Amino acid sequence: MKKTAHIISHTHWDREWYLPYETHHMMLIKTMDTLLDTFENDPEFKYYHLDGQTVLLEDYLEVRPERKELLEKVIKEGRLNIGPWYVLQDEFLTSSESNVRNLQYGHKDASKYGVNACKIGYFPDSFGNMGQAPQILKQAGIDTAAFGRGVKPTGFNNEVSSDDKFESPYSEMYWESPDGSKILGILFANWYCNGMEVPIDEKEAKEYWNKRIDDAVKFASCDQLLFMNGCDHQPIQTDLSQAIKVANNIYQDIEFIHSNFEDYVKNLKEKMPKDLQIIKGELRSQQTDGWYTLVNTASSRVYLKQWNQLCQTLFEKIAEPIATMASNFGYKYPHHLFEYGWKSLMKNHPHDSICGCSVDEVHREMVARFDKAKDIAKYIINESLEYIANKINTLKFKQLGENVYPFIIVNTSGYNRCSVVEIEIDIARKYFREGHPNLIAKEMKKIQLPKYKVVDINGNKIDAKIIDMGIRFGYDLPDDKFRQPYYARYVKLELETNDIKSFGWDTYALVEDKENSILENKTSLINNNILENENIRVEIKENGSVDLIDKSTGRTFKDLCIYENSGDIGNEYIHMKPIGEEPITTKEIKANIEIKEDLEYKAVIEITHKWDIPKSANELLQEEVEEVLEFKHRKSQRLEETLEMEIKTTLVLERKGKGLKIISEFNNICKDHRMRMLFSTDIESNVHYADSIFEVAKRNNSVDKAWQNPSNCQHQHAFVNIHNDDYGLTIANKGLNEYEILNDGRNTIAVTLIRSVSELGDWGVFETPEAQCLGNHKAEIEVIPHGKNIYDSYKEAHIFQIPMITKEMSIQNKELDCENGLLELDGYGIMCSTLKLDDKKGNKILRVYNASDKSTELDIKICKFKGEKYISNILEEQTQNNIDNKVNLRQSEILTIGIGK
């Protein structure tokens, strides 16, 4: 039977990688110019796949706006296929909502050209694929995905292993999410360059195609063969039409066509066998030798991951919800600012960017982009928050006297919560228009402050710490006037809130304490080296480790918060411990333990380690790097010379806290090493659970029989958890995306704090001295024990990511109550993902997912948003009409609910 060889022209375009962004950008301009010229000059050059990412269109038109008309022409003709993504992200290092926004903006960009986005879930070089991808794609009308990694071994410079350790015998398979959503998966079995640089010389072409056809047939399930005509930053093959004619003259039993994914998939579905293998969930190369999973990009340049966690949280957990809440009272939701902000952030999400596996120049520019995205999000937050604050009725506080300073605390998470928060109150202000700045400053400094207290809306005194912050310069930027500079006198408050409702707020006030009132029954959370509240008891040992007792179960977790350090002679992609080296730990080091704060609502203890750590790897490592010696064969070791590293570990226990909060701060002065924090669980279980994209992924503690790598690190988002039927331990983090379950008989959870390496790795010699991450670092973790209800600890881990937001107000007669909650959700295993407005109809969008492996029911207990509720897909297009407040979810289902205006 005659075979069909589908040749798909493309280039895989890393926007930045082994060269800085602008260098790649200039190369892109040349590539796109050549592509458009080829389309114009050769009608037989029919199609081109633009790498699945629409950002390249923006990059091109930024420099070549005069070619927009021609670009639009070839897109509308169906010759240039665009989308479905905005960028080719790393799926595991970008949040659930970031993956969704990426898909949404890719589709929106395509619609701007009057076409549908290419309906191929395109993951050519993702470093592993998320388990919920089939469900996400299917909701977006995409029933086929193409990917390069995850289900077969790849080696140095993407060499393909042809052994039999495959999840699927074919390059075609079905891929199924935990909820049962199933799509067709196409593996680039011979990588996405198996049809590049096709010869036009007949002799060379025959030799070329004989090998490539044999390689394709090894994996193909039918007579439809896929050849990808391109590779990383591959120039356009302008003579491809001629090369295809030559190939057709050589082979009578094969038809060579210039094809596209739509035609290829259509023909493939007609010819492929019906009983293809089904692969399920995450594709992380679990059934390989484990060397080239590239999972250690989760710990390369950890500071980038922390930046990303901050910015993603600001957009999806604070800015979008608070803007949505404000829109319920008339605020105009700034869709244009969100698109600009999200796109600014997503330009840091390509796999070679967020993975931290590029040259130093790339990652320096990324920090500037993160700063930019952060400022956009904060601008939206401040505008939305001010809008709500200006509508709160605070007259109730007027009866407390003249010096009254109300303020609002807003909870933008999807869960009711109490927390310890900070706010600075402007108690006196004088504008420069009222006098000379120097005189105003002196006047403000002389103000004698009375004794203050903090009260809630009922006048009850709230435990708080009040600090005089002195004067500070500030300015207003009115919408209708020139800037207004001033000096103000500030008081900083730290207080423990009452329970604030989900997507709601509560109001407090700073008032003069004329009675010098003292709260009765003052309590302490500290007793020597013991921290204790109603939920947990923490005992600090001489070596700085802690034992934690969960009072709800009586379970004691011992040897938590121990530091581990080992050498790293790998690269930005892959961790490699020197052969024969045993990690060092702080188990035998006596720590200095000091009480820093002992308040009614919070206790703080600081632990200091002074730890001798090897200075760096020896000189042999540099030789091995320069010789491009594969990391597995390196013999370098660490120097015997050590440097003293000081590590400060701050333990914080809040009165109502469900977990112990940990802040680790250190100045990294050593090179070629990895530092982790260890949490021994002593829980008997063969599996553990990690927060991932719209799921809590269940993963085996043990490795496949083919696994050779001594390390088995994994990706996480907000937490990792181990539990049995009665109790468990959740370790939450902020931007620490790598962990490992140690095979030490104790199921110890190791969370990576920093990894220091000296080279990019992969296909050449690219030194990256800044990847050593020298300098000051800070990591945040929360240890959360739990009983049978594991989802309470998961929610606590998500809350840990999201700060409360605050705003000072005036005494005002307005229409909104001092206390409110706009939306309250309930349901076993239900996790809240986001609250936003869609950008087509302006309807409210609530997205949740079922984190459990059982069907469940979402109960919308309170909804103060007006409008009929309906179900939509992941692109926020309505799929089901009016629904009530209770909705059934199948296991692991992602559910998007719209609320009409």
Secondary structure, 3 states (H helix, E strand, C coil): CCEEEEEEEECECCCCCCCCHHHHHHHHHHHHHHHHHHHHHCCCCCCEECCCECHHHHHHHHHCHHHHHHHHHHHHCCCEECCCECCCECCCCCCHHHHHHHHHHHHHHHHHCCCCCCCCEEECCCCCECCCHHHHHHHCCCCEEEECCCCCCECHHHCECCCCCCCCCCCEEEEECCCCCEEEEEECCCCCCCCCCCCCCHHHHHHHHHHHHHHHHHHCCCCEEEEEECCECCCCCCCHHHHHHHHHHHCCCEEEEECCHHHHHHHHHHHCCCCCCEEECCECCCCCCCCCCCHHHHCCCHHHHHHHHHHHHHHHHHHHHHHHHHHCCCCCCCHHHHHHHHHHHHCCCEHHHHCCCCCHHHHHHHHHHHHHHHHHHHHHHHHHHHHHHCCECCHHHHHHCCCEEEEEEEECCCCCECCEEEEEEEEEEEEHHHCCHHHHHHHHHCCCCCCEEEEECCCCEECEEEEEEEEEEEEECCCCCCCEEEEEEEEEEEEECCCECCCEEEEEEEEECCCCCCCCCCCCCEECCEEECCCEEEEECCCCCEEEEECCCCEEEEEEEEEEEEECCCCCCCCCCCCCCCCEECCCCCCEEEEEEECCCEEEEEEEEEEEEECCECCHHHHHHHCCCCHHHCCCCECCCEEEEEEEEEEEEECCCCCEEEEEEEEECCCCEEEEEEECCCCCCCEEEEEECCEEEEEECCCCCCCCCCCCCEECCCEEEEECCCCEEEEEECCCCEEEECCCCCCCEEEEEEEECCECCCCCCCECHHHHCCEEEEEEEEEEEECCCHHHHHHHHHHHHCCCEEEECCCCCCCECCCEECEEEECCCEEEEEEEECCCCCCEEEEEEECCCCCEEEEEEEECCCCCEEEECCCCCEEEEEECCEEEECCCCEEEEEECC
